[in-house]
Each structure stands twice: as structure tokens, then as C-alpha cells.
């Protein structure tokens, strides 16, 4: 298996990508090529859903031949601590409800957005009662 690719089973492999191109000194084309190679290698392992967190670039999901890309929601960042955990929680909430991958990505994106706009990570995690209307507000009218 390609270096940096994690083996997993089930429906979800959550591959985190931290930092920005400037921090790593890589250009966008090199990152995109590396991401395509990683997606192909992971798909060979039988993982059907892949999600790549891309920080300030948003998130991308791949399932079969489909892919979804979401930019981050416009949010004044107060503290980024916990954003990844919030994203994963929102994504998994959608998966546990049996939602389509694109909609799960919206839940992850929205949960991360809510958390980065607050001061304290653990106290900032949204409850379902807050997350549901926030997703509806952020993505109303968009096809999922």
C-alpha cells in the first residue's frame, strides 16, 4: 500500500490533512496528484468512503466514482482547537443516520464551523438541536 495511506475496514476511513500549501512548501498540483494517488490506493483496499479534511480549503469526500468538495463555511475563527474532532463528529452523525456521503460532509463542515467560532473546544461541541438547523441554514437549497 502507498506510504501514508492507512488500512481500514468498514465504510469510513478518515484521512486528515493538516496545514496549508504555504506551510508545507507544496503547490496545489502536487497536493492534488498526491490526493488522487492516495484515493486510488485506499480504494484498492476496499474502503468505499474516503474523507479528506483540508483545513482552510474545506473538505472533500470520495465514494465510488462520486466526489464532493465543500469549502469551509464563512466563520470568524476564534479558536481552531477541536475543529477536526467536531468535523469527524458531524460526519459520523450523518453516517449513523444513513445519510448520503455529500450530506454527511455538510454535517461535518457545519459542526467544525460552529466550534471554530467559539473559545473552548469541549464546551463548544454542538448538540443535535443546534447542528440540524445550522446545516439547514448553511446548505438550504443546495443539492446534496
Backbone as JSON Lines, residues from 0, in Angstrom:
{"i":0,"aa":"X","n":[0.84,-1.16,0.0],"ca":[0.0,0.0,0.0],"c":[0.89,1.24,0.0]}
{"i":1,"aa":"X","n":[0.45,2.31,-0.64],"ca":[1.21,3.55,-0.75],"c":[1.52,4.13,0.63]}
{"i":2,"aa":"X","n":[2.74,4.69,0.78],"ca":[3.14,5.28,2.04],"c":[2.15,6.38,2.44]}
{"i":3,"aa":"X","n":[1.79,6.43,3.71],"ca":[0.9,7.46,4.21],"c":[-0.57,7.07,4.14]}
{"i":4,"aa":"X","n":[-0.88,5.95,3.51],"ca":[-2.26,5.5,3.41],"c":[-2.52,4.53,4.54]}
{"i":5,"aa":"X","n":[-3.62,4.73,5.23],"ca":[-3.96,3.87,6.35],"c":[-4.94,2.8,5.91]}
{"i":6,"aa":"X","n":[-4.7,1.57,6.35],"ca":[-5.62,0.48,6.04],"c":[-6.78,0.54,7.0]}
{"i":7,"aa":"X","n":[-7.98,0.32,6.52],"ca":[-9.15,0.34,7.38],"c":[-10.22,-0.56,6.82]}
{"i":8,"aa":"X","n":[-11.22,-0.86,7.62],"ca":[-12.33,-1.63,7.11],"c":[-13.62,-0.88,7.41]}
{"i":9,"aa":"X","n":[-14.72,-1.36,6.91],"ca":[-15.99,-0.68,7.09],"c":[-16.18,0.4,6.04]}
{"i":10,"aa":"X","n":[-17.05,1.35,6.33],"ca":[-17.41,2.35,5.34],"c":[-16.57,3.61,5.42]}
{"i":11,"aa":"X","n":[-15.9,3.85,6.53],"ca":[-15.23,5.14,6.69],"c":[-13.75,4.98,6.93]}
{"i":12,"aa":"X","n":[-12.96,5.73,6.2],"ca":[-11.56,5.95,6.52],"c":[-11.4,7.45,6.56]}
{"i":13,"aa":"X","n":[-10.99,7.96,7.67],"ca":[-10.93,9.4,7.87],"c":[-9.47,9.81,7.74]}
{"i":14,"aa":"X","n":[-9.08,10.36,6.61],"ca":[-7.7,10.76,6.37],"c":[-7.57,12.26,6.61]}
{"i":15,"aa":"X","n":[-6.78,12.64,7.6],"ca":[-6.64,14.05,7.93],"c":[-5.49,14.67,7.16]}
{"i":16,"aa":"X","n":[-5.7,15.88,6.69],"ca":[-4.65,16.65,6.04],"c":[-4.56,17.96,6.8]}
{"i":17,"aa":"X","n":[-3.42,18.19,7.43],"ca":[-3.27,19.38,8.27],"c":[-2.37,20.39,7.59]}
{"i":18,"aa":"X","n":[-2.64,21.66,7.82],"ca":[-1.79,22.72,7.31],"c":[-2.23,23.2,5.94]}
{"i":19,"aa":"X","n":[-1.45,24.13,5.4],"ca":[-1.75,24.7,4.08],"c":[-0.57,24.48,3.17]}
{"i":20,"aa":"X","n":[-0.76,24.78,1.89],"ca":[0.32,24.61,0.92],"c":[1.54,25.43,1.29]}
{"i":21,"aa":"X","n":[1.31,26.66,1.77],"ca":[2.44,27.5,2.13],"c":[3.26,26.91,3.27]}
{"i":22,"aa":"X","n":[2.57,26.32,4.24],"ca":[3.27,25.73,5.37],"c":[4.14,24.55,4.95]}
{"i":23,"aa":"X","n":[3.69,23.83,3.95],"ca":[4.41,22.64,3.51],"c":[5.29,22.9,2.3]}
{"i":24,"aa":"X","n":[5.2,24.07,1.72],"ca":[6.02,24.39,0.55],"c":[5.64,23.61,-0.69]}
{"i":25,"aa":"X","n":[4.42,23.1,-0.75],"ca":[3.98,22.32,-1.91],"c":[2.98,23.15,-2.71]}
{"i":26,"aa":"X","n":[2.95,22.94,-4.01],"ca":[1.96,23.66,-4.8],"c":[0.69,22.81,-4.93]}
{"i":27,"aa":"X","n":[-0.38,23.44,-5.38],"ca":[-1.69,22.78,-5.43],"c":[-1.67,21.55,-6.33]}
{"i":28,"aa":"X","n":[-0.98,21.6,-7.44],"ca":[-0.97,20.46,-8.36],"c":[-0.33,19.24,-7.72]}
{"i":29,"aa":"X","n":[0.73,19.43,-6.99],"ca":[1.4,18.3,-6.32],"c":[0.49,17.71,-5.25]}
{"i":30,"aa":"X","n":[-0.21,18.57,-4.51],"ca":[-1.13,18.06,-3.49],"c":[-2.26,17.29,-4.13]}
{"i":31,"aa":"X","n":[-2.82,17.82,-5.22],"ca":[-3.93,17.14,-5.89],"c":[-3.49,15.78,-6.44]}
{"i":32,"aa":"X","n":[-2.3,15.71,-7.02],"ca":[-1.8,14.45,-7.55],"c":[-1.59,13.44,-6.43]}
{"i":33,"aa":"X","n":[-1.05,13.9,-5.31],"ca":[-0.86,13.01,-4.16],"c":[-2.2,12.53,-3.62]}
{"i":34,"aa":"X","n":[-3.18,13.41,-3.57],"ca":[-4.51,13.03,-3.1],"c":[-5.13,11.99,-4.02]}
{"i":35,"aa":"X","n":[-4.99,12.15,-5.33],"ca":[-5.54,11.17,-6.28],"c":[-4.88,9.81,-6.1]}
{"i":36,"aa":"X","n":[-3.57,9.79,-5.88],"ca":[-2.87,8.51,-5.67],"c":[-3.34,7.85,-4.38]}
{"i":37,"aa":"X","n":[-3.51,8.67,-3.33],"ca":[-3.97,8.12,-2.06],"c":[-5.38,7.56,-2.18]}
{"i":38,"aa":"X","n":[-6.27,8.27,-2.87],"ca":[-7.65,7.79,-3.07],"c":[-7.63,6.45,-3.79]}
{"i":39,"aa":"X","n":[-6.83,6.34,-4.83],"ca":[-6.76,5.09,-5.6],"c":[-6.22,3.95,-4.74]}
{"i":40,"aa":"X","n":[-5.19,4.21,-3.96],"ca":[-4.6,3.17,-3.1],"c":[-5.59,2.71,-2.04]}
{"i":41,"aa":"X","n":[-6.3,3.64,-1.45],"ca":[-7.27,3.3,-0.4],"c":[-8.45,2.54,-1.01]}
{"i":42,"aa":"X","n":[-8.89,2.96,-2.19],"ca":[-10.0,2.28,-2.87],"c":[-9.63,0.82,-3.13]}
{"i":43,"aa":"X","n":[-8.36,0.57,-3.48],"ca":[-7.9,-0.81,-3.72],"c":[-8.04,-1.67,-2.47]}
{"i":44,"aa":"X","n":[-7.99,-1.03,-1.31],"ca":[-8.12,-1.76,-0.04],"c":[-9.58,-2.06,0.3]}
{"i":45,"aa":"X","n":[-10.51,-1.59,-0.52],"ca":[-11.92,-1.89,-0.3],"c":[-12.68,-0.88,0.54]}
{"i":46,"aa":"X","n":[-12.09,0.26,0.8],"ca":[-12.77,1.29,1.57],"c":[-13.67,2.07,0.62]}
{"i":47,"aa":"X","n":[-14.95,2.14,0.93],"ca":[-15.87,2.75,-0.01],"c":[-16.02,4.26,0.15]}
{"i":48,"aa":"X","n":[-15.8,4.78,1.36],"ca":[-15.94,6.22,1.58],"c":[-14.65,6.77,2.15]}
{"i":49,"aa":"X","n":[-14.13,7.79,1.5],"ca":[-12.92,8.46,1.97],"c":[-13.23,9.93,2.16]}
{"i":50,"aa":"X","n":[-12.77,10.47,3.27],"ca":[-12.99,11.87,3.57],"c":[-11.65,12.51,3.88]}
{"i":51,"aa":"X","n":[-11.37,13.61,3.22],"ca":[-10.13,14.33,3.42],"c":[-10.44,15.71,3.98]}
{"i":52,"aa":"X","n":[-9.99,15.94,5.2],"ca":[-10.11,17.27,5.8],"c":[-8.97,18.1,5.24]}
{"i":53,"aa":"X","n":[-9.27,19.34,4.83],"ca":[-8.23,20.16,4.22],"c":[-8.13,21.54,4.87]}
{"i":54,"aa":"X","n":[-8.53,21.61,6.13],"ca":[-8.39,22.86,6.88],"c":[-9.08,24.02,6.21]}
{"i":55,"aa":"X","n":[-8.32,25.07,5.95],"ca":[-8.87,26.29,5.35],"c":[-9.35,26.06,3.92]}
{"i":56,"aa":"X","n":[-9.04,24.92,3.34],"ca":[-9.51,24.59,1.99],"c":[-10.81,23.8,2.02]}
{"i":57,"aa":"X","n":[-11.32,23.51,3.2],"ca":[-12.59,22.79,3.3],"c":[-12.39,21.29,3.42]}
{"i":58,"aa":"X","n":[-13.26,20.53,2.78],"ca":[-13.21,19.07,2.87],"c":[-13.65,18.45,1.56]}
{"i":59,"aa":"X","n":[-13.2,17.23,1.34],"ca":[-13.56,16.51,0.12],"c":[-13.87,15.07,0.5]}
{"i":60,"aa":"X","n":[-14.87,14.5,-0.14],"ca":[-15.23,13.1,0.1],"c":[-15.29,12.37,-1.24]}
{"i":61,"aa":"X","n":[-14.92,11.12,-1.22],"ca":[-14.96,10.25,-2.38],"c":[-15.72,8.99,-2.01]}
{"i":62,"aa":"X","n":[-16.69,8.61,-2.85],"ca":[-17.39,7.35,-2.66],"c":[-17.67,6.79,-4.04]}
{"i":63,"aa":"X","n":[-17.09,5.64,-4.32],"ca":[-17.2,5.07,-5.66],"c":[-16.62,6.05,-6.67]}
{"i":64,"aa":"X","n":[-17.38,6.36,-7.69],"ca":[-16.93,7.3,-8.71],"c":[-17.38,8.73,-8.43]}
{"i":65,"aa":"X","n":[-18.09,8.94,-7.34],"ca":[-18.57,10.28,-6.99],"c":[-17.61,10.97,-6.04]}
{"i":66,"aa":"X","n":[-17.6,12.28,-6.12],"ca":[-16.83,13.06,-5.14],"c":[-17.59,14.35,-4.84]}
{"i":67,"aa":"X","n":[-17.36,14.87,-3.65],"ca":[-17.98,16.11,-3.2],"c":[-16.88,16.98,-2.61]}
{"i":68,"aa":"X","n":[-16.92,18.25,-2.91],"ca":[-15.97,19.2,-2.35],"c":[-16.76,20.33,-1.72]}
{"i":69,"aa":"X","n":[-16.45,20.64,-0.48],"ca":[-17.11,21.76,0.19],"c":[-16.05,22.73,0.71]}
{"i":70,"aa":"X","n":[-16.2,24.0,0.4],"ca":[-15.31,24.99,1.01],"c":[-15.72,25.15,2.47]}
{"i":71,"aa":"X","n":[-14.85,25.7,3.3],"ca":[-15.28,25.94,4.68],"c":[-16.39,26.98,4.69]}
{"i":72,"aa":"X","n":[-17.25,26.9,5.69],"ca":[-18.3,27.91,5.83],"c":[-17.67,29.2,6.33]}
{"i":73,"aa":"X","n":[-18.17,30.34,5.87],"ca":[-17.61,31.61,6.35],"c":[-17.83,31.76,7.85]}
{"i":74,"aa":"X","n":[-16.76,31.79,8.58],"ca":[-16.82,31.84,10.04],"c":[-15.66,32.67,10.56]}
{"i":75,"aa":"X","n":[-15.91,33.52,11.51],"ca":[-14.81,34.22,12.17],"c":[-14.17,33.22,13.14]}
{"i":76,"aa":"X","n":[-12.93,32.84,12.86],"ca":[-12.25,31.84,13.67],"c":[-11.79,32.46,14.98]}
{"i":77,"aa":"X","n":[-12.27,31.89,16.07],"ca":[-11.87,32.32,17.41],"c":[-10.8,31.38,17.93]}
{"i":78,"aa":"X","n":[-10.99,30.08,17.73],"ca":[-10.05,29.07,18.19],"c":[-10.24,27.82,17.35]}
{"i":79,"aa":"X","n":[-9.18,27.33,16.73],"ca":[-9.28,26.18,15.85],"c":[-9.18,24.85,16.59]}
{"i":80,"aa":"X","n":[-8.89,24.88,17.87],"ca":[-8.77,23.63,18.63],"c":[-10.13,22.93,18.64]}
{"i":81,"aa":"X","n":[-10.13,21.68,18.25],"ca":[-11.35,20.89,18.25],"c":[-12.08,20.86,16.93]}
{"i":82,"aa":"X","n":[-11.58,21.61,15.95],"ca":[-12.27,21.64,14.65],"c":[-12.31,20.26,14.0]}
{"i":83,"aa":"X","n":[-11.21,19.54,14.05],"ca":[-11.15,18.2,13.45],"c":[-12.08,17.22,14.13]}
{"i":84,"aa":"X","n":[-12.1,17.28,15.45],"ca":[-13.0,16.4,16.2],"c":[-14.45,16.73,15.91]}
{"i":85,"aa":"X","n":[-14.76,18.02,15.82],"ca":[-16.12,18.43,15.5],"c":[-16.51,17.96,14.1]}
{"i":86,"aa":"X","n":[-15.58,18.11,13.16],"ca":[-15.84,17.66,11.79],"c":[-16.15,16.16,11.79]}
{"i":87,"aa":"X","n":[-15.28,15.38,12.43],"ca":[-15.49,13.93,12.47],"c":[-16.81,13.58,13.15]}
{"i":88,"aa":"X","n":[-17.16,14.29,14.21],"ca":[-18.42,14.03,14.91],"c":[-19.62,14.29,14.01]}
{"i":89,"aa":"X","n":[-19.6,15.42,13.3],"ca":[-20.7,15.74,12.39],"c":[-20.81,14.73,11.26]}
{"i":90,"aa":"X","n":[-19.66,14.35,10.7],"ca":[-19.63,13.36,9.62],"c":[-20.2,12.03,10.1]}
{"i":91,"aa":"X","n":[-19.74,11.57,11.26],"ca":[-20.21,10.3,11.79],"c":[-21.69,10.36,12.18]}
{"i":92,"aa":"X","n":[-22.15,11.5,12.64],"ca":[-23.57,11.66,12.95],"c":[-24.39,11.39,11.68]}
{"i":93,"aa":"X","n":[-23.96,11.97,10.57],"ca":[-24.66,11.74,9.31],"c":[-24.6,10.29,8.87]}
{"i":94,"aa":"X","n":[-23.43,9.66,9.01],"ca":[-23.29,8.26,8.6],"c":[-24.17,7.35,9.46]}
{"i":95,"aa":"X","n":[-24.21,7.62,10.75],"ca":[-25.05,6.81,11.65],"c":[-26.54,6.95,11.32]}
{"i":96,"aa":"X","n":[-26.91,8.06,10.76],"ca":[-28.31,8.28,10.35],"c":[-28.58,7.7,8.97]}
{"i":97,"aa":"X","n":[-27.53,7.2,8.29],"ca":[-27.71,6.62,6.97],"c":[-27.84,7.64,5.85]}
{"i":98,"aa":"X","n":[-27.34,8.86,6.08],"ca":[-27.44,9.92,5.08],"c":[-26.43,9.7,3.95]}
{"i":99,"aa":"X","n":[-26.68,10.26,2.78],"ca":[-25.72,10.19,1.67],"c":[-24.41,10.9,2.05]}
{"i":100,"aa":"X","n":[-23.33,10.46,1.44],"ca":[-22.0,10.98,1.78],"c":[-21.91,12.5,1.67]}
{"i":101,"aa":"X","n":[-22.48,13.08,0.63],"ca":[-22.42,14.53,0.47],"c":[-23.1,15.27,1.6]}
{"i":102,"aa":"X","n":[-24.18,14.72,2.1],"ca":[-24.89,15.33,3.22],"c":[-24.1,15.14,4.52]}
{"i":103,"aa":"X","n":[-23.45,14.0,4.68],"ca":[-22.6,13.77,5.85],"c":[-21.47,14.8,5.89]}
{"i":104,"aa":"X","n":[-20.92,15.11,4.73],"ca":[-19.85,16.1,4.64],"c":[-20.37,17.47,5.09]}
{"i":105,"aa":"X","n":[-21.6,17.79,4.76],"ca":[-22.19,19.06,5.21],"c":[-22.3,19.11,6.73]}
{"i":106,"aa":"X","n":[-22.68,18.0,7.35],"ca":[-22.77,17.97,8.81],"c":[-21.39,18.15,9.43]}
{"i":107,"aa":"X","n":[-20.39,17.51,8.88],"ca":[-19.03,17.67,9.4],"c":[-18.55,19.1,9.25]}
{"i":108,"aa":"X","n":[-18.76,19.65,8.09],"ca":[-18.34,21.03,7.8],"c":[-19.02,22.02,8.75]}
{"i":109,"aa":"X","n":[-20.31,21.84,8.96],"ca":[-21.06,22.75,9.81],"c":[-20.63,22.63,11.27]}
{"i":110,"aa":"X","n":[-20.44,21.41,11.75],"ca":[-20.0,21.21,13.14],"c":[-18.64,21.88,13.36]}
{"i":111,"aa":"X","n":[-17.72,21.72,12.43],"ca":[-16.4,22.35,12.56],"c":[-16.53,23.86,12.58]}
{"i":112,"aa":"X","n":[-17.39,24.39,11.74],"ca":[-17.6,25.84,11.67],"c":[-18.12,26.38,12.99]}
{"i":113,"aa":"X","n":[-19.06,25.67,13.59],"ca":[-19.61,26.11,14.88],"c":[-18.52,26.13,15.96]}
{"i":114,"aa":"X","n":[-17.68,25.12,15.97],"ca":[-16.66,25.02,17.02],"c":[-15.57,26.08,16.87]}
{"i":115,"aa":"X","n":[-15.11,26.34,15.65],"ca":[-14.01,27.31,15.5],"c":[-14.46,28.74,15.8]}
{"i":116,"aa":"X","n":[-15.74,28.98,15.82],"ca":[-16.25,30.3,16.15],"c":[-16.41,30.53,17.65]}
{"i":117,"aa":"X","n":[-15.93,29.58,18.45],"ca":[-16.07,29.66,19.9],"c":[-14.72,29.51,20.58]}
{"i":118,"aa":"X","n":[-14.71,29.78,21.89],"ca":[-13.44,29.78,22.62],"c":[-13.02,28.39,23.09]}
{"i":119,"aa":"X","n":[-13.89,27.63,23.68],"ca":[-13.49,26.39,24.34],"c":[-13.94,25.17,23.55]}
{"i":120,"aa":"X","n":[-13.0,24.32,23.22],"ca":[-13.27,23.14,22.4],"c":[-14.36,22.23,22.98]}
{"i":121,"aa":"X","n":[-14.14,21.67,24.16],"ca":[-15.08,20.68,24.68],"c":[-16.46,21.28,24.97]}
{"i":122,"aa":"X","n":[-16.49,22.51,25.43],"ca":[-17.77,23.16,25.7],"c":[-18.43,23.68,24.42]}
{"i":123,"aa":"X","n":[-17.69,23.69,23.33],"ca":[-18.18,24.28,22.09],"c":[-18.82,23.28,21.14]}
{"i":124,"aa":"X","n":[-18.7,21.99,21.42],"ca":[-19.26,20.99,20.52],"c":[-20.77,21.16,20.44]}
{"i":125,"aa":"X","n":[-21.29,21.21,19.21],"ca":[-22.74,21.43,19.08],"c":[-23.53,20.17,19.39]}
{"i":126,"aa":"X","n":[-24.71,20.37,19.95],"ca":[-25.67,19.29,20.13],"c":[-26.52,19.2,18.87]}
{"i":127,"aa":"X","n":[-27.21,18.08,18.73],"ca":[-28.06,17.85,17.55],"c":[-29.05,19.0,17.36]}
{"i":128,"aa":"X","n":[-29.61,19.5,18.45],"ca":[-30.6,20.57,18.36],"c":[-30.02,21.85,17.76]}
{"i":129,"aa":"X","n":[-28.73,22.04,17.86],"ca":[-28.08,23.19,17.26],"c":[-27.56,22.87,15.86]}
{"i":130,"aa":"X","n":[-27.08,21.64,15.7],"ca":[-26.47,21.25,14.42],"c":[-27.49,21.18,13.29]}
{"i":131,"aa":"X","n":[-28.62,20.55,13.55],"ca":[-29.64,20.38,12.5],"c":[-30.04,21.71,11.84]}
{"i":132,"aa":"X","n":[-30.47,22.71,12.63],"ca":[-30.86,23.97,11.98],"c":[-29.67,24.7,11.35]}
{"i":133,"aa":"X","n":[-28.48,24.53,11.89],"ca":[-27.31,25.19,11.3],"c":[-26.99,24.61,9.93]}
{"i":134,"aa":"X","n":[-27.12,23.28,9.77],"ca":[-26.9,22.65,8.46],"c":[-27.96,23.13,7.48]}
{"i":135,"aa":"X","n":[-29.22,23.15,7.93],"ca":[-30.3,23.6,7.05],"c":[-30.07,25.04,6.6]}
{"i":136,"aa":"X","n":[-29.62,25.88,7.5],"ca":[-29.38,27.28,7.17],"c":[-28.2,27.43,6.2]}
{"i":137,"aa":"X","n":[-27.13,26.7,6.46],"ca":[-25.92,26.83,5.63],"c":[-26.09,26.25,4.24]}
{"i":138,"aa":"X","n":[-26.87,25.19,4.12],"ca":[-26.97,24.48,2.85],"c":[-28.37,24.45,2.25]}
{"i":139,"aa":"X","n":[-29.28,25.29,2.71],"ca":[-30.63,25.25,2.18],"c":[-30.61,25.53,0.67]}
{"i":140,"aa":"X","n":[-31.36,24.75,-0.04],"ca":[-31.45,24.91,-1.48],"c":[-30.34,24.27,-2.26]}
{"i":141,"aa":"X","n":[-29.34,23.7,-1.59],"ca":[-28.24,23.04,-2.3],"c":[-28.53,21.56,-2.42]}
{"i":142,"aa":"X","n":[-28.19,21.01,-3.55],"ca":[-28.36,19.59,-3.78],"c":[-27.28,18.86,-2.97]}
{"i":143,"aa":"X","n":[-27.67,17.79,-2.33],"ca":[-26.71,17.03,-1.52],"c":[-26.35,15.75,-2.19]}
